[in-house]
Amino acid sequence: MEEKIKLGFAMCGSFCTLNEVVCTLCSLTEKYEIMPIMSGITYETDTRFGTAMSFKERITNATGKDIIHTVAQAEPIGPKKLLDVMVIAPCTGNTLAKLAGGITDTSVTMAAKAHLRNGRPLIIALSTNDALSGSAKNIGALMNYKNVYFVPFSQDNPHNKERSCIADMSLIDDTIKSALNGVQLQPMIK
């Protein structure tokens, strides 16, 4: 039997997208061996979109693995070469800024830094209300980083939130396949 690709799947606090993202993660368990990672805020916070416990239970039941949620737990990802590919979905504006600035003070940013040191693909599925304003410079910077790929994204509500963009989460698997071949899935901006 062929060994499954080792996928790190990290989630940040764009709480309105978590249900869709967790459904996507669950659908990927057939194809990939998934190491789940959550930011501390996402791991601990109950919102109107669901409780932290319900999301954690769904994720651990689907993956069969404990969730990495601290910087210390994420650090060995690099030295031990634990992942073939890593996805951050949803990736918030805050996390985009930290990645662009080299800040590793969360489990997700530490996992990304540790993973990138091995020259393997990091995939960003952004979800931020300021993609076309404050986060635009960070998105642009990350588009120029080696081994960083974006899940195709678009404005999610151009009439009421004109600067907001979200990745098409249904394209995460296609983006993974493309990134593993060193190619950005196109069109990147839909």
C-alpha positions in Angstrom: 0.0 0.0 0.0 1.3 3.5 -0.9 2.2 5.7 2.0 -0.1 8.8 2.3 1.3 12.3 1.9 1.8 13.9 5.3 -0.3 17.1 5.4 -0.2 19.7 8.1 -3.5 21.4 8.3 -3.5 24.6 10.4 -6.5 26.7 11.3 -6.6 30.3 12.4 -9.4 32.4 13.9 -11.6 33.4 11.0 -14.4 31.8 12.9 -17.1 32.3 10.3 -15.2 29.9 7.9 -14.3 27.2 10.5 -17.2 24.9 9.8 -16.5 24.8 6.1 -12.8 24.4 6.7 -13.3 21.5 9.1 -15.6 19.8 6.6 -12.8 20.2 4.0 -10.2 18.8 6.4 -12.5 15.8 7.1 -12.9 15.1 3.4 -9.1 15.1 2.9 -8.5 12.3 5.5 -9.0 9.7 2.8 -6.1 11.0 0.7 -3.7 12.5 3.3 -2.2 11.7 6.7 -3.3 14.9 8.5 -1.5 16.5 11.4 -4.0 19.1 12.7 -2.8 22.4 14.0 -4.9 25.2 15.6 -3.9 28.7 16.7 -4.3 29.1 20.5 -7.3 31.4 20.0 -9.0 29.0 17.7 -8.3 26.1 20.0 -9.8 27.9 23.0 -12.6 30.2 21.8 -16.3 29.6 21.7 -18.2 31.8 19.2 -21.6 32.1 17.6 -20.2 29.8 14.9 -19.6 26.9 17.3 -17.8 25.8 20.4 -14.1 25.2 20.5 -14.8 21.7 21.9 -17.1 20.8 19.1 -14.5 21.7 16.5 -11.7 19.9 18.3 -13.8 16.8 18.6 -14.6 16.8 14.9 -10.9 17.3 14.0 -9.5 14.7 16.4 -12.2 12.1 15.4 -11.5 12.7 11.7 -7.7 12.7 11.9 -7.1 10.3 14.8 -4.5 12.7 16.1 -4.1 15.3 18.9 -4.2 18.9 17.8 -1.0 20.9 17.9 -1.9 24.2 19.6 1.3 25.6 21.2 4.5 27.0 19.9 6.5 24.2 21.7 4.4 21.5 20.1 4.8 23.0 16.6 8.6 23.6 16.7 9.7 19.9 16.0 7.8 20.0 12.7 10.9 21.3 10.9 13.8 19.4 12.5 11.9 16.1 12.4 10.7 16.8 8.8 7.2 15.8 9.8 5.3 17.2 6.8 5.4 16.9 3.1 3.0 19.9 2.6 1.2 22.3 4.9 -2.0 24.3 4.5 -3.2 27.2 6.6 -7.0 27.5 6.3 -8.4 29.9 7.2 -5.4 32.2 7.2 -6.3 35.5 8.8 -4.9 38.9 8.1 -3.0 38.7 11.4 -1.3 35.5 10.4 -0.6 36.8 7.0 1.2 39.8 8.6 3.2 37.5 10.9 4.2 35.2 8.1 5.3 38.1 5.9 7.2 39.6 8.9 8.9 36.4 10.1 7.0 36.5 13.4 6.7 33.0 15.0 4.7 33.6 18.2 1.8 31.2 17.5 1.5 27.5 16.9 0.5 28.2 13.3 3.3 30.6 12.5 5.9 28.4 14.2 4.6 25.3 12.3 4.8 27.3 9.0 8.4 28.5 9.7 9.5 25.1 10.8 8.0 23.5 7.7 9.4 26.0 5.3 12.9 25.4 6.5 12.7 22.1 4.7 11.9 23.7 1.3 8.4 22.1 1.1 5.2 23.8 0.0 3.1 26.0 2.3 -0.4 26.7 1.1 -2.4 29.7 2.3 -6.2 29.8 2.1 -6.8 33.4 3.2 -9.9 34.8 4.8 -9.7 38.4 5.8 -11.8 41.5 5.8 -8.8 43.7 4.8 -7.3 41.7 2.0 -7.6 44.6 -0.4 -6.4 47.2 2.1 -4.1 46.6 5.2 -3.3 42.9 4.3 -2.7 43.6 0.6 1.0 44.3 1.1 1.5 41.1 3.1 -0.4 39.0 0.5 1.9 40.6 -2.2 5.0 39.8 -0.2 4.0 36.2 0.5 3.2 35.7 -3.2 6.9 36.3 -3.9 8.2 33.9 -1.2 9.7 30.6 -2.4 7.5 27.5 -1.7 4.4 29.6 -0.7 1.2 29.0 -2.7 -2.3 30.5 -2.5 -5.6 28.8 -2.7 -7.4 30.8 -5.4 -9.4 33.6 -3.7 -11.9 36.4 -4.5 -14.0 39.1 -2.9 -16.6 37.4 -0.8 -19.1 40.3 -0.5 -17.9 43.2 -2.7 -21.0 45.4 -2.1 -21.0 45.3 1.7 -17.3 44.4 2.5 -15.4 45.7 -0.5 -12.0 44.9 0.8 -12.8 41.4 2.1 -11.5 38.3 0.3 -11.8 34.6 1.0 -10.2 31.5 -0.5 -12.3 29.0 -2.4 -11.9 26.2 0.2 -13.2 23.7 -2.4 -9.9 24.2 -4.2 -7.6 23.3 -1.3 -6.9 19.8 -2.6 -6.3 21.0 -6.2 -3.9 23.6 -4.8 -2.1 21.0 -2.7 -1.6 18.8 -5.8 -0.4 21.7 -7.9 2.0 23.0 -5.1 3.5 19.6 -4.7 4.5 19.9 -8.4 5.9 23.4 -7.7 3.1 25.2 -9.6 0.7 27.9 -8.4 -2.9 26.9 -9.2 -4.5 29.4 -11.6 -6.3 31.7 -11.8 -5.1 32.7 -8.3 -7.5 35.6 -8.1 -10.9 34.7 -9.3 
